[in-house]
Amino acid sequence: MSGGRRAAQRPQRIALLGYGEVGQILEKDLRAAGAREVVIWDRLLPTPASAPSRAAAAAEARIASSMAAAVSDSTLIISAVTAANCVPAAREAAGSISPDAIYFDLNSVAPQTKRAAAAAVEMAGGRYVEAAVMSPIAPKRIGSPMLIGGPHASAFEPRARQLGFTGLKVFDAAVGRASAAKMCRSVMIKGLEALFAESLLAARRHGVEQTVLESLRDLFPAEDWERIAAYMISRSLQHGSRRAEEMREAAHAVADAGIDPLMSLACAARQEWAAARGPAPVAAPLAELLDAVLGSGGARTMEVA
């Protein structure tokens, strides 16, 4: 009997690495889908006042005492850490991973970063599957559209669907292709967030934001540009630090394609700037949101050379 079949017959224990927005959604949905044993680990969990620790307590999540305790004997490890921690988390997890366990990497990073994480996992005897989440996680939660890749992706697909990952699609047998698609998408989506913030904050200061929004309706018909702008700006204010990390990864992907990542790096800087102004007022109208940022003194913190 192969090691893969032995792993499939073991009782399923799921380790979830990272307990931010994505991790919290997945942990709840996995339990709702009937997963019997889901354990979480986040490097901030030992700090009682941290956001992951407070969220874990509220959700009554099962907390591991360490990365090794979470990963050891788990048949599935799901990595949902920040972009900067993608490879460090994979390397640390590799030290305790069980033979043939699946390492499902959801992190938004460049193809070369995913390949480095895959190398650590595979050298330790694990089976690496990359995932690229192709939409915001909140609306469809665990069923969000995902591209999965790597040599073990096809074999993992039925198991993933049973757990609730109904939006996934096997994209490529090579690690990195799915993440390339994600990173190129991020240049556009996170770039729009940055452009909305810069354009409409300046327009609000000049008193012309409604004129700008009306011109967008003429050029790009949409149901409600004001709502779209408020949503995108608020996401930068709430998650700008994480987005800045992602856009630095996107810059690596763009540079790897032989393109100078001017826009990606500028977007990373604006996202980081937005994080320093946040968090955003919850569900605030656009004008209130813009005034809150302008009132924070943020409009003067970046100067034109």
C-alpha positions as CSV (number, residue, x, y, z in Angstrom):
1,M,0.0,0.0,0.0
2,S,1.4,3.4,-1.0
3,G,2.2,6.2,1.5
4,G,-0.4,8.4,-0.1
5,R,-3.1,5.7,0.5
6,R,-2.0,5.3,4.1
7,A,-2.3,9.0,4.6
8,A,-5.8,9.1,3.1
9,Q,-6.9,6.4,5.6
10,R,-5.7,8.2,8.7
11,P,-8.3,10.1,10.6
12,Q,-8.4,13.6,9.1
13,R,-6.7,16.2,11.3
14,I,-6.5,19.7,9.8
15,A,-3.9,22.3,10.9
16,L,-4.7,25.9,10.0
17,L,-1.7,28.2,9.9
18,G,-2.6,31.9,10.3
19,Y,-5.7,33.2,12.0
20,G,-6.4,36.5,10.3
21,E,-9.5,37.2,8.2
22,V,-9.0,34.2,5.9
23,G,-8.0,31.8,8.7
24,Q,-11.0,32.8,10.8
25,I,-13.4,32.2,7.9
26,L,-11.9,28.9,7.0
27,E,-11.8,27.6,10.5
28,K,-15.5,28.3,11.0
29,D,-16.5,26.8,7.6
30,L,-14.4,23.7,8.0
31,R,-16.0,22.9,11.3
32,A,-19.5,23.7,9.8
33,A,-18.7,21.2,7.0
34,G,-18.1,18.5,9.6
35,A,-14.3,18.5,9.9
36,R,-13.8,16.7,13.3
37,E,-10.4,18.1,14.3
38,V,-9.3,21.6,13.2
39,V,-6.4,23.1,15.1
40,I,-5.0,26.6,14.6
41,W,-1.7,28.2,15.0
42,D,-0.7,31.8,14.6
43,R,2.5,33.3,15.8
44,L,0.4,36.0,17.6
45,L,-1.7,33.5,19.5
46,P,0.6,33.4,22.6
47,T,-0.1,37.2,23.0
48,P,-3.6,37.4,24.7
49,A,-4.2,40.9,23.6
50,S,-3.5,40.2,19.9
51,A,-6.4,40.1,17.3
52,P,-5.9,36.4,16.5
53,S,-5.9,35.5,20.2
54,R,-9.1,37.4,20.8
55,A,-10.8,36.0,17.8
56,A,-9.8,32.4,18.7
57,A,-11.2,32.8,22.2
58,A,-14.5,34.2,20.8
59,A,-14.8,31.3,18.3
60,E,-13.8,28.7,20.9
61,A,-11.2,27.5,18.3
62,R,-8.9,24.7,19.2
63,I,-5.4,26.3,19.6
64,A,-2.2,24.4,19.2
65,S,0.7,25.1,21.6
66,S,3.2,25.6,18.7
67,M,3.6,25.2,15.0
68,A,5.1,21.8,15.6
69,A,2.1,20.7,17.7
70,A,-0.3,22.0,15.0
71,V,1.4,20.3,12.1
72,S,2.5,17.0,13.6
73,D,0.0,14.2,12.7
74,S,-2.1,16.5,10.6
75,T,-3.1,15.1,7.2
76,L,-3.9,18.5,5.8
77,I,-2.1,21.8,6.6
78,I,-3.7,25.0,5.3
79,S,-1.4,28.0,5.2
80,A,-3.1,31.4,5.3
81,V,-0.4,33.5,6.8
82,T,0.8,36.9,5.5
83,A,2.8,37.1,2.3
84,A,6.0,37.8,4.1
85,N,5.6,34.7,6.2
86,C,4.8,32.3,3.4
87,V,8.2,30.7,3.1
88,P,9.2,31.0,6.8
89,A,5.9,29.2,7.7
90,A,6.5,26.5,5.1
91,R,10.0,25.9,6.3
92,E,9.0,25.7,10.0
93,A,6.1,23.4,9.2
94,A,8.3,21.2,7.2
95,G,10.2,20.3,10.4
96,S,7.1,18.5,11.7
97,I,5.1,17.5,8.7
98,S,3.9,13.9,8.4
99,P,4.8,11.9,5.3
100,D,2.4,12.5,2.5
101,A,0.4,15.2,4.3
102,I,-1.0,17.9,2.0
103,Y,0.3,21.4,2.5
104,F,-2.3,23.7,0.9
105,D,-0.8,27.1,0.4
106,L,-3.4,29.9,0.0
107,N,-0.9,32.8,0.4
108,S,-0.9,35.6,-2.2
109,V,2.7,35.6,-3.3
110,A,4.9,35.6,-6.4
111,P,5.5,32.3,-8.3
112,Q,9.1,32.1,-7.1
113,T,8.0,32.4,-3.5
114,K,5.5,29.6,-3.9
115,R,8.2,27.5,-5.5
116,A,10.5,28.1,-2.5
117,A,7.7,27.1,-0.1
118,A,7.0,24.0,-2.2
119,A,10.7,23.0,-2.1
120,A,10.7,23.1,1.7
121,V,7.6,21.0,2.0
122,E,8.4,18.4,-0.6
123,M,12.0,17.9,0.7
124,A,10.4,17.0,4.1
125,G,8.1,14.4,2.5
126,G,4.9,16.5,2.4
127,R,2.8,17.1,-0.7
128,Y,2.5,20.8,-1.7
129,V,-0.6,22.3,-3.4
130,E,-0.6,26.0,-4.3
131,A,-3.8,28.0,-4.3
132,A,-4.6,31.4,-5.7
133,V,-7.8,32.9,-4.3
134,M,-9.3,34.9,-7.1
135,S,-11.8,37.0,-5.3
136,P,-12.4,38.6,-1.9
137,I,-12.8,35.8,0.6
138,A,-15.8,37.2,2.5
139,P,-18.7,36.9,0.0
140,K,-18.3,33.1,-0.8
141,R,-16.1,32.2,2.1
142,I,-14.6,28.7,1.8
143,G,-16.4,28.3,-1.6
144,S,-14.5,31.3,-3.1
145,P,-13.0,30.8,-6.6
146,M,-9.5,29.4,-6.4
147,L,-7.0,28.2,-8.9
148,I,-4.9,25.3,-7.5
149,G,-1.7,24.0,-8.9
150,G,1.2,21.6,-8.5
151,P,1.7,17.9,-9.2
152,H,-0.7,16.9,-6.4
153,A,-3.5,19.3,-7.2
154,S,-5.6,16.9,-9.2
155,A,-5.5,14.2,-6.5
156,F,-6.3,16.7,-3.8
157,E,-9.3,18.3,-5.6
158,P,-12.0,15.7,-4.5
159,R,-10.9,15.9,-0.9
160,A,-10.9,19.7,-1.0
161,R,-14.4,19.8,-2.4
162,Q,-15.7,17.5,0.3
163,L,-14.4,20.1,2.8
164,G,-16.3,22.9,1.1
165,F,-13.7,24.3,-1.3
166,T,-16.4,24.2,-4.1
167,G,-15.0,27.1,-6.1
168,L,-11.6,25.6,-6.9
169,K,-10.3,24.7,-10.3
170,V,-7.2,22.7,-11.1
171,F,-5.1,25.1,-13.1
172,D,-1.7,23.6,-13.8
173,A,0.5,20.8,-12.7
174,A,3.4,23.2,-12.3
175,V,3.8,25.2,-9.1
176,G,3.7,29.0,-9.8
177,R,1.3,29.3,-12.7
178,A,-1.8,29.8,-10.5
179,S,0.1,32.4,-8.4
180,A,1.2,34.2,-11.6
181,A,-2.5,34.7,-12.5
182,K,-3.2,35.9,-9.0
183,M,-0.4,38.4,-8.9
184,C,-1.2,39.9,-12.3
185,R,-4.8,40.2,-11.1
186,S,-3.6,41.9,-7.9
187,V,-1.7,44.6,-9.9
188,M,-5.1,45.6,-11.3
189,I,-7.3,45.2,-8.2
190,K,-5.0,46.5,-5.5
191,G,-3.9,49.2,-8.0
192,L,-7.5,50.3,-8.4
193,E,-7.8,50.6,-4.6
194,A,-4.7,52.8,-4.5
195,L,-5.9,54.9,-7.4
196,F,-9.3,55.5,-5.9
197,A,-7.7,56.6,-2.6
198,E,-5.2,59.0,-4.3
199,S,-7.7,60.4,-6.8
200,L,-10.7,60.9,-4.5
201,L,-8.8,62.2,-1.5
202,A,-7.3,64.9,-3.8
203,A,-10.7,65.5,-5.4
204,R,-12.4,65.9,-2.0
205,R,-9.8,68.4,-0.9
206,H,-10.5,70.4,-4.1
207,G,-14.2,70.0,-3.8
208,V,-14.7,68.1,-7.1
209,E,-15.2,64.5,-6.1
210,Q,-18.8,64.3,-7.4
211,T,-17.6,65.6,-10.8
212,V,-14.9,63.0,-10.9
213,L,-17.4,60.2,-10.0
214,E,-19.9,61.4,-12.6
215,S,-17.1,61.3,-15.3
216,L,-16.4,57.7,-14.3
217,R,-20.0,56.8,-14.9
218,D,-19.8,58.2,-18.4
219,L,-16.6,56.4,-19.3
220,F,-17.1,53.1,-17.3
221,P,-20.8,52.5,-16.7
222,A,-21.4,51.0,-13.3
223,E,-24.3,50.8,-10.9
224,D,-22.8,52.8,-8.1
225,W,-19.2,54.2,-8.4
226,E,-19.6,56.0,-5.0
227,R,-20.2,52.7,-3.3
228,I,-17.4,50.9,-5.2
229,A,-15.0,53.7,-4.3
230,A,-15.9,53.6,-0.6
231,Y,-15.5,49.8,-0.5
232,M,-12.1,49.9,-2.2
233,I,-10.7,52.7,-0.1
234,S,-12.0,51.1,3.1
235,R,-10.3,47.8,2.2
236,S,-6.9,49.6,1.9
237,L,-7.5,51.4,5.2
238,Q,-8.4,48.1,6.9
239,H,-5.8,45.7,5.3
240,G,-3.2,48.0,3.7
241,S,-0.3,46.4,5.5
242,R,-1.2,43.0,4.1
243,R,-1.9,44.4,0.7
244,A,1.5,46.2,0.7
245,E,3.2,42.8,1.3
246,E,1.1,41.3,-1.5
247,M,2.0,44.1,-3.9
248,R,5.7,43.7,-3.2
249,E,5.3,40.1,-4.2
250,A,3.4,41.2,-7.3
251,A,6.4,43.4,-8.1
252,H,8.6,40.3,-8.0
253,A,6.3,38.5,-10.4
254,V,6.2,41.4,-12.8
255,A,10.0,41.8,-12.7
256,D,10.4,38.1,-13.3
257,A,8.4,38.6,-16.5
258,G,10.9,41.2,-17.6
259,I,8.7,44.2,-16.9
260,D,9.8,47.1,-14.7
261,P,7.2,47.0,-11.8
262,L,6.7,50.7,-11.5
263,M,3.0,50.5,-10.8
264,S,3.2,47.6,-8.4
265,L,5.8,49.3,-6.2
266,A,3.9,52.5,-6.2
267,C,0.7,50.6,-5.2
268,A,2.6,48.9,-2.3
269,A,3.7,52.4,-1.0
270,R,0.1,53.8,-1.2
271,Q,-1.4,50.7,0.5
272,E,1.2,51.0,3.3
273,W,0.3,54.7,3.6
274,A,-3.4,53.8,3.8
275,A,-2.8,51.3,6.6
276,A,-1.2,54.1,8.6
277,R,-4.4,56.2,8.3
278,G,-6.9,53.4,9.1
279,P,-8.9,51.6,10.2
280,A,-11.9,52.9,8.2
281,P,-15.2,53.8,9.8
282,V,-17.4,50.8,9.4
283,A,-19.7,51.0,6.3
284,A,-19.1,54.7,6.1
285,P,-20.4,56.7,3.1
286,L,-17.7,57.9,0.7
287,A,-17.6,61.5,1.9
288,E,-17.4,60.5,5.5
289,L,-14.6,58.1,4.7
290,L,-12.6,60.7,2.8
291,D,-13.1,63.3,5.5
292,A,-11.9,60.8,8.1
293,V,-8.6,60.2,6.2
294,L,-8.1,63.8,5.5
295,G,-8.8,64.7,9.1
296,S,-6.1,62.3,10.2
297,G,-3.4,64.5,8.6
298,G,-2.7,61.8,6.0
299,A,-3.1,64.1,3.0
300,R,0.2,65.8,3.7
301,T,2.4,62.8,4.5
302,M,3.5,62.1,0.9
303,E,5.2,64.9,-1.0
304,V,5.7,65.4,-4.7
305,A,9.4,65.6,-5.6
